Amino acid sequence: MIEALKSEEIVDLIGGRFKLCALIQKRLVQLLDGERPLVERDGRSDLELVIEEIRLGKIGLADESGELLAPSQEQLDAIEAREAAAALPEA
């Protein structure tokens, strides 16, 4: 299982599970149709690439006016800080 999907952080970044599923589906279709990934593949599946693109704020949903609803820099920084703290060995 992709670790990012186990927490609510990625759901909160996009604004709900339904929106997250819709975004993942749209991006997977784009990748299958030949679009280039926005992150390095490094042997990862298309689904893993999409999750990483969302997590890094490379893609997001658009509102009714077409304005991209990407995560804020504060949200991205908070996720990065939590991941860095989790990677530290326990004392």
MODELLER restraints for C-alpha pairs under 7 A, 6 or more apart:
rsr = mdl.restraints
at = mdl.atoms
rsr.add(forms.Gaussian(group=physical.xy_distance, feature=features.Distance(at['CA:2:A'], at['CA:48:A']), mean=7.00, stdev=0.5))
rsr.add(forms.Gaussian(group=physical.xy_distance, feature=features.Distance(at['CA:4:A'], at['CA:10:A']), mean=6.68, stdev=0.5))
rsr.add(forms.Gaussian(group=physical.xy_distance, feature=features.Distance(at['CA:10:A'], at['CA:55:A']), mean=6.57, stdev=0.5))
rsr.add(forms.Gaussian(group=physical.xy_distance, feature=features.Distance(at['CA:11:A'], at['CA:17:A']), mean=5.61, stdev=0.5))
rsr.add(forms.Gaussian(group=physical.xy_distance, feature=features.Distance(at['CA:11:A'], at['CA:20:A']), mean=6.23, stdev=0.5))
rsr.add(forms.Gaussian(group=physical.xy_distance, feature=features.Distance(at['CA:13:A'], at['CA:71:A']), mean=5.51, stdev=0.5))
rsr.add(forms.Gaussian(group=physical.xy_distance, feature=features.Distance(at['CA:14:A'], at['CA:20:A']), mean=5.84, stdev=0.5))
rsr.add(forms.Gaussian(group=physical.xy_distance, feature=features.Distance(at['CA:14:A'], at['CA:60:A']), mean=6.92, stdev=0.5))
rsr.add(forms.Gaussian(group=physical.xy_distance, feature=features.Distance(at['CA:14:A'], at['CA:71:A']), mean=6.98, stdev=0.5))
rsr.add(forms.Gaussian(group=physical.xy_distance, feature=features.Distance(at['CA:23:A'], at['CA:61:A']), mean=6.52, stdev=0.5))
rsr.add(forms.Gaussian(group=physical.xy_distance, feature=features.Distance(at['CA:24:A'], at['CA:50:A']), mean=6.37, stdev=0.5))
rsr.add(forms.Gaussian(group=physical.xy_distance, feature=features.Distance(at['CA:27:A'], at['CA:50:A']), mean=6.60, stdev=0.5))
rsr.add(forms.Gaussian(group=physical.xy_distance, feature=features.Distance(at['CA:28:A'], at['CA:46:A']), mean=6.65, stdev=0.5))
rsr.add(forms.Gaussian(group=physical.xy_distance, feature=features.Distance(at['CA:28:A'], at['CA:47:A']), mean=6.86, stdev=0.5))
rsr.add(forms.Gaussian(group=physical.xy_distance, feature=features.Distance(at['CA:28:A'], at['CA:50:A']), mean=6.95, stdev=0.5))
rsr.add(forms.Gaussian(group=physical.xy_distance, feature=features.Distance(at['CA:31:A'], at['CA:37:A']), mean=6.90, stdev=0.5))
rsr.add(forms.Gaussian(group=physical.xy_distance, feature=features.Distance(at['CA:38:A'], at['CA:53:A']), mean=6.52, stdev=0.5))
rsr.add(forms.Gaussian(group=physical.xy_distance, feature=features.Distance(at['CA:38:A'], at['CA:58:A']), mean=6.95, stdev=0.5))
rsr.add(forms.Gaussian(group=physical.xy_distance, feature=features.Distance(at['CA:39:A'], at['CA:49:A']), mean=6.87, stdev=0.5))
rsr.add(forms.Gaussian(group=physical.xy_distance, feature=features.Distance(at['CA:39:A'], at['CA:53:A']), mean=6.53, stdev=0.5))
rsr.add(forms.Gaussian(group=physical.xy_distance, feature=features.Distance(at['CA:41:A'], at['CA:49:A']), mean=6.73, stdev=0.5))
rsr.add(forms.Gaussian(group=physical.xy_distance, feature=features.Distance(at['CA:53:A'], at['CA:59:A']), mean=5.95, stdev=0.5))
rsr.add(forms.Gaussian(group=physical.xy_distance, feature=features.Distance(at['CA:54:A'], at['CA:60:A']), mean=6.55, stdev=0.5))
rsr.add(forms.Gaussian(group=physical.xy_distance, feature=features.Distance(at['CA:56:A'], at['CA:76:A']), mean=6.78, stdev=0.5))
rsr.add(forms.Gaussian(group=physical.xy_distance, feature=features.Distance(at['CA:57:A'], at['CA:70:A']), mean=6.01, stdev=0.5))
rsr.add(forms.Gaussian(group=physical.xy_distance, feature=features.Distance(at['CA:57:A'], at['CA:71:A']), mean=5.76, stdev=0.5))
rsr.add(forms.Gaussian(group=physical.xy_distance, feature=features.Distance(at['CA:59:A'], at['CA:70:A']), mean=6.50, stdev=0.5))
rsr.add(forms.Gaussian(group=physical.xy_distance, feature=features.Distance(at['CA:60:A'], at['CA:68:A']), mean=6.31, stdev=0.5))
rsr.add(forms.Gaussian(group=physical.xy_distance, feature=features.Distance(at['CA:60:A'], at['CA:69:A']), mean=5.59, stdev=0.5))
rsr.add(forms.Gaussian(group=physical.xy_distance, feature=features.Distance(at['CA:60:A'], at['CA:70:A']), mean=4.56, stdev=0.5))
rsr.add(forms.Gaussian(group=physical.xy_distance, feature=features.Distance(at['CA:61:A'], at['CA:68:A']), mean=5.72, stdev=0.5))
rsr.add(forms.Gaussian(group=physical.xy_distance, feature=features.Distance(at['CA:61:A'], at['CA:69:A']), mean=5.14, stdev=0.5))
rsr.add(forms.Gaussian(group=physical.xy_distance, feature=features.Distance(at['CA:61:A'], at['CA:70:A']), mean=6.65, stdev=0.5))
rsr.add(forms.Gaussian(group=physical.xy_distance, feature=features.Distance(at['CA:62:A'], at['CA:68:A']), mean=4.15, stdev=0.5))
rsr.add(forms.Gaussian(group=physical.xy_distance, feature=features.Distance(at['CA:62:A'], at['CA:69:A']), mean=5.23, stdev=0.5))
rsr.add(forms.Gaussian(group=physical.xy_distance, feature=features.Distance(at['CA:63:A'], at['CA:69:A']), mean=6.55, stdev=0.5))
